[in-house]
Structures are given as C-alpha cells and as structure tokens.
C-alpha cells in the first residue's frame, strides 16, 4: 500500500518516493496532439492543476533529459513518439498562486520578484557563447531585480534567449494565473492589476515568436475585455468543455480503485455522498483529489477541500450579493436547484448585481455542479445544485461564522424557543438583526412582495439549523398549507426522553396599512399556523399537542417581534 503524501504537488517527488499517485499522464498526449498554441484550462481549487503542470515540466523540460524513469509504467510511456520527446524542450514554469497582496504596488512587486527568481534559475545563460554582451547584461540585471515596466516583456525576452541558446522554441507553463486578479477584485485595485497582467500576457503569449506552446491554469476565465483582448490564439477549456474531461480530478473508477487499495471499499457510498458531484464536460461523478487523498489517509468524513484557504472571494460575494441571490442560496442549501445562464468569462463588475454571473463563477469554482444543460441559440442555460455534502457544510459554516462575528450565541436563541420564552427570543433576534443588517439586504422590491420574508426566513434558518437534537424542515407541507419552519426532534433525542418540543415558526412582514404594530404582525403569523393546521404533520408522527410550540414572527427592517401561541 503506497504512502499518501498530503500537500505534495511535486510530480518528481511522488514518483521517486513511490507515493500514492493517480496516473494522469495521458493528459500530456491529449494536450500536445490538440496542437493549440495557447491553452487555458479552468478547474476548481485543489483539483490537481499544479501537479499536472509539474508533470508537464518533468516530461518536456530539457532539465529532465534522460529522466524517462519518472514515466516508466505510466500511460504516456506506451507511445514511442512521446518517449522520444521526453526532456527535449526549454520550459519556462512559473506560478502566481501566492500573489495575494492587499494593494496593487505590493502585488506587482511580488510578481516582479517571482520573475526575478525565474531569471536566477537560468543564470547559466550568462556563460552562453551564443548570447550577446547586452543580452547577458540584461539577464544579470533581471537576476537582481525587475521593475514593473521591465516585467511586462521579461518572459518574452527570456524565451528569445533560451531559443537562441538551445536552438529550440520554448514551452511556457503558468499556474494559477488568476489568483492576483481575484485578490485585486476583492481588495479594490482591479484596474491597475488587470492593466499590468494584460500587458504581460500580450508580450508573453501573443507577440512571443520564441514560444512553441503554452498552457495556463486557473479557477476562472477572466473576461476577454479585461486581459485577453489581444490573444486571438487562445483555446479555453472550462468545466463545461469536453476537452480534458478526466485529466483533472478523480473519476469514479479511480476512486473505487483507490478505496480498494486502502481497504475502504465498503465506504464507497458514503464517499460518494460527501465528495462526488463534480461534472466536467459530459463526464459526471468526478471527485476532488484533495478530499479523496485526505480521506484515504485520515479515514474520517470531513470537509477537507471546503476548509482549505481560497474562500475569501466566495465569502465576499455571498455577503454582498443582492436579495435574489440570497433567496436562491437558501433554495440551494435546502437541496433545490437554480437555473442560470452560464458565461465562461467572468466579468467581475457584474458579480455584484447579476445572479447569473455569480452562479457562473460558483460553477467554475466547483461549489456548484450541472444537473442539466440547455442550449438556446448561442446561450447556455444550466440547472445547478450545490456539488455535494462537503460544499453544503462549507456554506453553512461560512454563514454561521458571520453570525459569530456579531457576538451571537446560537444556544441562547434555541434555549429560549424550547423553553417557550418569547421574551428572551425577542431580545436575541433583535440583537442579531441590529448587528447583521450590514451583511444582508432587507429592502422590499416592488417585483416580489415576499422577497424580504425570504430573507428573514433564511436568517432564522441559518441560526436554528445547527441544533443537533432536531430535524429542520423548511417550506414543508402540513395541514392545509406550507409552514415556514418546523423543527422536529430527532429519533435519537426522542429515544433519550429529553422532552424536546416540536417547534413551528411562521414569518410575516409588517403591513403598515392594516397593522398598527409588529405585535399585530406576529399575531397574524400565529393565526395562519392555527388556520392552516400546520401541527397536523407532527400529530400524525405521534407527538402530543401539548408538546408543540408555535411562534409567530413579525418583521420590519431591523426589528422583530417573536410571539408564542
């Protein structure tokens, strides 16, 4: 049984140490045979992008000449043509994964430092008899430092001197190209960073006559107008593309084989529930490698991938999204789907107001998966759902953390409800609304009178959902209608005779025309519970009418009245 090396993204190290590795080497053949000059592949975080880029470097770079042992036994080594190609190209490999500064000056300085380090890796060129004195002087200067202006055409220059020295055009590999752009968007220096990246990419990928092929990876494709406006030789493979469907991420068979190797075959159904759900192109049942390798090593069902770094933009978008998006997120958390027009190009300026753009971004990031697709003219519409249990866990944890930032004590609210103490429940919930209103939009929209009610519904649902003694149901059928929230004690809690009551909640928005106070609004909510007989479901399950608590909640802006029936 092979040792699992968590976080090791070095292909060379994994092979030499005979560690756990799923063979993705056929990706080399697929990429090369496609004959594309500049390729951009987008996949979610921790999906094997860096490892595959390291594999490409080990395969093509003349630094690894004669290292066919790294590929012996892998799928690519079956092809004589590719055995002859191993270790025969000058390769430039760099990554922007760690460019996460909070301002433009520091971010650009970090990229310049990465480029300077890149030149130091090629300081042997200073002794090349094929380069001019001026070229060597420039290399020597860049080994020390590179200015912003010099950085823009530095990779193009490095390509030209490598071609001159080796007599062969270069392959360029850029990993995590979009990390600086995402950070720039969140921290408010988008314009300056996108202008810099656009100039760098133009010199590197368009006007670079010394480039043979190039490959970029990232999570999203930033809009063509932002940085790719000059690249008419770009081929894009996003999560809806059929190209490279199984080259990143683990397939169902690869996961089953891995579980069998580690004696965990009987856990396949639970592994599927937690970590399956990604769809790439037309291939379903794709698993995130990070979650699977962690599970194989630690043998615990946890949110491994969702708890890694990189969620800052996701958190930012959820917090600042409009009311429509929050309503749809509530539906997703309840296991339902949303329909969205998918655009493979992220226009960051649209994320704040366009739910389709937001869901497209979440799809590219791996937090949502495609249930079905429909092509309408040139536009792609997809039915989307949250990818799996791990992602649902992440979103709930993220929302709960926002409540924690306000100093809220979830237990206090639940203790008040269970005890029938509507006075304490009022005090708690009014405090939450006062502290949390900056995160959410409670404004009434003319187009949908129920929309603010949905906001409050989601707020309370987020608070009570973590009560372990209850099964939480939202918008379920009972009696003559649909209740807002019903909390039913779990079978375990009933068996333990802890006396937990069934709790039914109904939400109403104050109507200033017909109601004089929020107390009237809460009374209207209670009246609906009685009229619609929402307790019918609990009674059918065997609960006593005396052990059912009913609460009407009346809302207006930052204020609420919780009233027990």
Number of C-alpha atoms within 10 A of each C-alpha: 9 11 12 17 16 11 10 11 17 15 19 19 13 18 15 10 11 13 15 17 15 14 15 19 18 17 20 19 14 14 17 12 9 11 10 16 17 21 20 19 22 26 23 22 23 20 22 20 24 21 20 22 24 18 22 22 25 23 29 21 21 18 15 17 15 12 15 16 11 19 20 13 11 14 15 21 19 13 11 9 11 15 15 11 14 22 20 17 24 24 26 22 18 18 19 18 15 13 23 17 16 16 16 20 13 13 21 21 18 18 20 22 19 19 20 22 17 18 24 15 11 14 15 9 20 17 9 14 9 15 15 11 11 9 17 17 12 15 23 17 13 23 19 12 19 22 14 16 12 14 25 21 18 24 21 22 20 22 25 20 22 22 19 15 15 15 13 17 20 26 22 23 22 19 24 21 23 21 19 25 24 22 23 23 17 16 15 14 17 20 13 15 22 19 12 17 20 20 17 22 21 19 19 23 25 19 14 18 15 21 24 19 19 21 22 21 24 25 26 27 25 20 15 15 11 18 21 21 12 18 16 11 13 16 15 18 20 25 28 22 16 13 18 17 21 18 21 24 26 25 21 16 11 15 26 18 15 20 20 14 13 13 12 16 15 11 13 15 10 11 22 18 13 22 27 25 24 27 22 26 17 13 15 18 18 23 25 25 21 21 22 24 21 20 19 19 13 11 13 11 16 17 19 19 21 22 15 11 8 15 14 11 14 17 15 13 17 19 18 17 20 18 21 18 21 21 17 18 21 19 17 18 18 14 12 14 20 18 17 18 18 22 20 22 18 20 17 18 11 12 19 17 15 14 20 19 23 24 26 22 26 20 30 26 20 23 24 26 25 24 18 11 17 11 10 9 6 6 10 15 18 22 18 23 24 28 23 20 17 22 22 21 16 18 19 15 16 18 16 18 13 15 20 13 10 14 12 20 13 18 13 12 22 17 13 17 22 17 14 19 16 20 14 17 23 19 15 17 21 18 17 21 20 13 16 18 12 11 15 18 18 19 12 15 12 8 7 9 11 13 20 23 22 21 20 23 22 20 20 16 17 18 21 17 16 17 14 11 16 22 15 18 17 18 14 13 14 17 16 12 15 16 23 22 22 25 23 23 22 15 12 11 15 15 10 10 9 11 12 19 22 23 22 23 24 26 26 26 24 23 15 11 6 9 12 11 14 23 19 17 28 26 21 20 24 24 15 17 25 13 11 15 16 25 23 15 16 21 14 10 9 8 17 13 13 8 14 19 20 22 24 25 26 28 23 20 16 15 15 25 25 29 25 20 17
